[in-house]
């Protein structure tokens, strides 16, 4: 159970038998990847203990202060995981995050409303347009889209009561799963009736589904380069290697963020090598915390498809793979180091065959 920083420090002094259980700078490598957290932490608010004296896995409450002056309490693990899936700098502070995205207030349902004769819940926000048709809006849509109740039930994910409960409303979201066994997705009954289906299947039909696992191709879903460094690095590699660099995606066996494809910064099909250029970004949110876990999963999917990944990691990021390079700006030295890595992975003779 977490304890306050003063009690935690005193207990560590007693268990280790020393006045300073953790020396200053001991955990510098673990914290330097989070420049935003370094700014939010102040030793004078935490019993004079420096951040580099705090283990990242310590079960202790620390007091943080964001750039806007908000003070809040969180453990190191909570704070390192706080950015989640957003790119906003405000995500590092719970008060700024809540102000940036206000909670959506939904109108409350009428508790006195009685259900329709068919058993479906009555939705006070929907008006019956045809007075001669006594069916509810859900029954009308089932009839119009020719989807039977049984067909709707088959889409419900295992353990979900969606489409079988008489108390379901159009606003409630439930779990659904396709016949391919892809991860379940959330949607309301209304959206399912309107034609929404598994996002993995929908994306696969438009590209990756027609490819073999491990095949490189050009995908319209691939994001644009995050900075000018990636195109510059690609151009330098094109000057040194006679390879096709037009592909931007690789088909993988398991879904990655609702897609059966991943999008490395640079794809070299001839060598089956993917290159990533990683920085923390201006807000310090890129490739840290949960995003680092996503990078690791992406690398595992590529390696399972027969590819290898080389990441160029800019300080303060540390290598996460066996062939990663720690470097700064794009330069000729970085390209030479990449070519050396290619030789280690695929062999010098194969790489030499593509040299210009």
C-alpha positions in Angstrom: 0.0 0.0 0.0 1.5 3.4 -0.9 2.7 5.6 1.9 3.7 9.2 2.1 7.3 10.1 1.0 8.5 10.9 4.6 7.3 7.6 6.0 8.7 5.7 3.0 12.1 7.4 3.3 12.3 6.7 7.0 11.4 3.0 6.5 14.1 2.7 3.9 16.7 4.3 6.2 15.7 1.7 8.9 15.7 -1.3 6.6 19.0 -0.5 4.9 20.7 0.9 8.0 22.0 4.0 6.3 21.1 7.7 6.3 20.8 7.8 2.5 19.3 4.6 1.2 19.4 5.8 -2.4 22.2 8.1 -3.6 21.5 11.1 -5.8 21.5 10.1 -9.5 21.0 6.4 -8.9 17.8 6.3 -11.0 18.8 9.1 -13.4 18.6 6.8 -16.4 15.0 5.8 -15.6 13.7 9.3 -15.2 15.6 11.2 -17.9 13.2 9.8 -20.5 10.4 11.9 -18.9 11.4 15.6 -19.1 7.9 16.6 -18.2 8.0 14.7 -14.9 11.4 16.2 -14.1 9.8 19.7 -14.4 6.8 18.6 -12.3 8.8 17.2 -9.5 10.2 19.6 -6.8 12.4 18.2 -3.9 11.2 20.9 -1.5 7.7 19.5 -1.8 8.9 15.9 -1.2 10.9 16.0 2.1 14.0 17.2 0.2 14.3 13.9 -1.7 15.6 14.3 -5.3 13.7 12.5 -8.1 16.8 10.5 -9.1 16.7 9.0 -5.6 13.2 7.5 -6.1 12.9 4.1 -7.8 10.4 4.1 -10.6 8.6 1.1 -9.0 8.5 2.6 -5.5 5.1 2.3 -3.9 5.1 5.9 -2.5 2.9 9.0 -2.9 4.8 12.0 -4.3 3.6 15.6 -4.6 3.8 17.0 -8.2 3.2 20.5 -9.5 2.4 21.0 -13.2 3.4 24.0 -15.3 0.0 25.6 -14.6 0.5 25.4 -10.8 -1.8 22.5 -10.1 -0.6 20.3 -7.2 -1.6 16.7 -7.0 -0.5 13.4 -5.4 0.5 10.3 -7.5 2.9 7.4 -7.3 5.8 7.1 -9.8 4.0 4.3 -11.7 0.8 6.4 -12.0 2.6 9.5 -13.2 4.7 7.6 -15.8 1.6 6.0 -17.2 -0.5 9.1 -17.2 -0.2 10.2 -20.9 -2.1 7.1 -22.0 -3.3 7.3 -25.6 -3.3 11.1 -26.0 -0.7 13.5 -27.4 -1.7 16.5 -25.3 0.8 18.0 -22.8 -2.1 18.5 -20.4 -2.3 14.7 -20.0 0.5 14.7 -17.5 -1.7 16.6 -15.0 -5.2 15.3 -14.0 -6.6 18.8 -13.5 -5.3 20.0 -16.9 -6.5 16.8 -18.6 -10.0 17.2 -17.2 -10.2 20.8 -18.2 -8.9 20.1 -21.8 -11.7 17.4 -22.4 -14.8 18.2 -20.4 -17.0 15.3 -19.6 -20.0 14.8 -21.9 -23.3 15.1 -20.0 -26.0 12.9 -21.4 -29.7 13.6 -20.7 -31.1 11.3 -18.1 -33.8 8.8 -19.2 -37.3 9.2 -17.8 -37.6 6.7 -14.9 -41.4 6.7 -15.3 -41.3 5.6 -19.0 -42.6 2.1 -19.6 -41.0 -0.2 -22.1 -42.6 -1.0 -25.5 -44.8 -4.0 -26.0 -41.8 -5.8 -27.6 -39.8 -5.4 -24.4 -37.2 -2.9 -25.7 -36.6 0.1 -23.5 -38.4 3.4 -24.3 -36.0 6.2 -25.3 -37.4 9.6 -24.4 -35.0 11.4 -26.8 -36.6 9.7 -29.8 -40.0 10.7 -31.2 -42.3 8.3 -32.9 -42.8 9.7 -36.4 -45.6 7.3 -37.6 -48.6 7.2 -35.3 -50.1 4.2 -37.2 -47.0 2.1 -36.5 -47.0 1.0 -32.9 -43.6 -0.6 -33.1 -40.6 0.9 -31.3 -37.7 2.6 -33.2 -35.5 -0.5 -32.6 -38.0 -2.9 -34.1 -38.5 -0.6 -37.1 -34.8 -0.5 -37.8 -34.5 -4.3 -37.5 -37.2 -4.6 -40.1 -35.7 -1.9 -42.4 -32.2 -3.3 -42.3 -33.5 -6.9 -42.5 -31.4 -7.9 -39.5 -33.3 -10.3 -37.2 -33.0 -10.3 -33.5 -31.1 -13.6 -33.7 -28.5 -12.2 -36.1 -28.0 -9.3 -33.7 -27.5 -11.7 -30.8 -24.8 -13.6 -32.7 -22.7 -10.5 -32.8 -22.6 -10.1 -29.1 -19.2 -10.9 -27.5 -19.0 -13.8 -25.1 -20.3 -12.8 -21.7 -22.1 -9.8 -23.1 -25.8 -9.3 -22.6 -26.1 -7.0 -25.6 -29.1 -7.5 -27.9 -30.7 -10.0 -25.4 -31.6 -7.7 -22.5 -34.9 -5.9 -22.6 -33.4 -3.0 -20.8 -30.9 -2.0 -23.4 -31.1 1.5 -24.7 -29.7 3.2 -27.8 -27.2 5.2 -25.7 -25.7 2.2 -23.9 -22.6 0.7 -25.4 -21.9 -3.1 -25.4 -19.2 -5.5 -26.4 -19.4 -7.1 -29.9 -17.1 -9.6 -31.6 -16.8 -10.8 -35.2 -16.7 -14.4 -36.4 -12.9 -14.1 -37.0 -12.3 -13.8 -33.3 -10.7 -10.3 -33.4 -10.7 -8.3 -30.2 -14.2 -7.2 -29.1 -15.2 -3.6 -29.8 -17.6 -1.3 -28.1 -20.7 0.1 -29.8 -24.3 0.8 -29.2 -27.1 -1.3 -30.6 -28.1 1.6 -32.8 -24.7 1.7 -34.5 -24.6 -2.0 -35.0 -28.0 -1.9 -36.7 -26.8 1.0 -38.9 -24.0 -1.3 -40.2 -21.0 -0.8 -37.9 -18.9 -4.0 -37.8 -15.5 -5.1 -36.5 -13.0 -2.3 -37.2 -10.2 -4.9 -37.7 -12.2 -6.6 -40.5 -13.2 -3.3 -42.0 -9.6 -2.0 -42.2 -8.3 -5.4 -43.5 -10.8 -5.5 -46.3 -9.4 -2.2 -47.6 -5.8 -3.4 -47.8 -4.0 -5.7 -45.4 -6.6 -8.5 -45.8 -5.4 -9.2 -49.3 -1.7 -9.5 -48.2 0.3 -12.4 -46.8 1.8 -12.0 -43.4 5.1 -10.3 -43.6 4.4 -8.7 -47.0 5.3 -5.0 -47.4 2.9 -2.7 -49.2 1.6 0.9 -49.5 -1.2 1.6 -47.1 -3.5 4.6 -47.0 -3.8 4.3 -43.3 -0.1 5.0 -42.7 0.3 8.4 -40.9 2.3 11.2 -42.3 5.9 11.6 -41.0 6.0 13.2 -37.6 9.0 15.4 -38.4 11.4 16.3 -41.2 14.0 13.9 -39.8 12.4 10.7 -41.1 12.2 11.9 -44.8 15.8 13.1 -44.5 17.0 9.7 -43.2 15.1 7.9 -45.9 16.7 10.1 -48.6 20.2 9.4 -47.1 19.5 5.6 -47.2 18.2 5.9 -50.8 21.5 7.5 -51.8 23.4 4.5 -50.3 21.2 1.5 -51.1 19.5 0.5 -54.3 16.3 -0.6 -52.6 12.6 0.2 -52.9 11.5 2.6 -50.2 8.0 3.3 -51.4 6.3 0.8 -49.1 5.0 2.2 -45.7 3.3 -0.8 -44.1 3.9 -4.4 -43.2 1.2 -7.1 -42.8 1.2 -8.7 -39.4 -0.6 -11.7 -38.0 -2.4 -10.1 -35.1 -4.2 -6.8 -34.8 -2.3 -3.7 -33.9 -4.6 -0.9 -32.8 -7.5 -2.2 -34.9 -5.3 -2.9 -38.0 -3.6 -6.0 -39.4 -0.7 -3.8 -40.4 2.0 -1.7 -38.8 3.6 1.4 -40.2 7.4 1.8 -39.6 9.0 5.0 -40.5 11.1 3.3 -43.2 10.4 -0.1 -44.8 13.1 -2.0 -46.7 11.4 -5.0 -48.2 14.6 -6.4 -49.8 16.2 -6.8 -46.4 13.0 -7.2 -44.4 14.2 -4.5 -42.0 12.1 -1.8 -40.6 13.6 1.5 -39.3 12.1 3.7 -36.6 13.3 7.2 -35.7 12.2 8.0 -32.1 12.3 11.2 -30.2 10.3 12.4 -27.1 8.7 15.2 -29.1 8.2 18.8 -28.0 5.8 17.8 -25.2 7.9 14.9 -24.0 5.0 12.5 -24.7 6.4 10.5 -27.6 7.8 6.9 -27.1 7.6 7.1 -23.3 5.3 5.3 -20.8 2.4 3.4 -22.5 3.7 4.5 -25.9 7.0 2.7 -25.3 4.9 -0.5 -24.5 3.1 0.0 -27.8 6.5 0.3 -29.6 7.7 -3.0 -28.0 4.5 -4.7 -29.1 4.9 -3.4 -32.6 8.5 -4.7 -32.7 7.3 -8.2 -31.5 4.7 -8.3 -34.3 7.2 -7.4 -36.9 9.7 -10.0 -35.7 7.0 -12.6 -35.6 6.3 -11.8 -39.3 10.0 -12.4 -40.2 11.2 -8.8 -40.0 13.8 -7.1 -37.8 13.6 -3.6 -36.4 16.3 -1.0 -35.9 15.4 2.0 -33.9 17.3 5.3 -34.0 16.7 6.5 -30.5 17.4 10.2 -29.7 18.5 11.1 -26.1 17.1 10.8 -23.5 15.5 7.6 -25.0 17.3 4.3 -24.3 17.5 1.3 -26.7 14.6 -1.2 -26.4 15.8 -3.7 -29.0 19.1 -5.6 -29.7 20.0 -3.5 -32.8 18.9 -0.1 -31.6 21.1 3.0 -32.1 21.4 5.9 -29.7 22.1 9.0 -31.8 21.2 12.6 -32.3 20.3 14.4 -35.5 20.3 12.6 -38.9 23.8 12.5 -40.3 26.2 10.4 -42.4 27.5 8.8 -39.3 24.0 7.6 -38.4 23.6 6.1 -41.9 26.9 4.3 -41.6 25.9 2.8 -38.2 22.6 1.7 -39.7 24.5 -0.1 -42.6 26.6 -1.9 -40.0 23.4 -3.0 -38.2 22.0 -4.3 -41.5 25.2 -6.4 -42.0 24.8 -7.8 -38.5 21.2 -8.8 -39.1 21.3 -10.0 -42.8 24.9 -10.5 -43.4 27.5 -8.2 -45.0 27.4 -9.9 -48.4 23.7 -9.4 -48.8 23.9 -5.8 -47.8 26.9 -5.2 -50.1 24.8 -6.4 -53.0 22.5 -3.4 -52.6 25.2 -0.7 -52.0 25.4 2.0 -54.7 
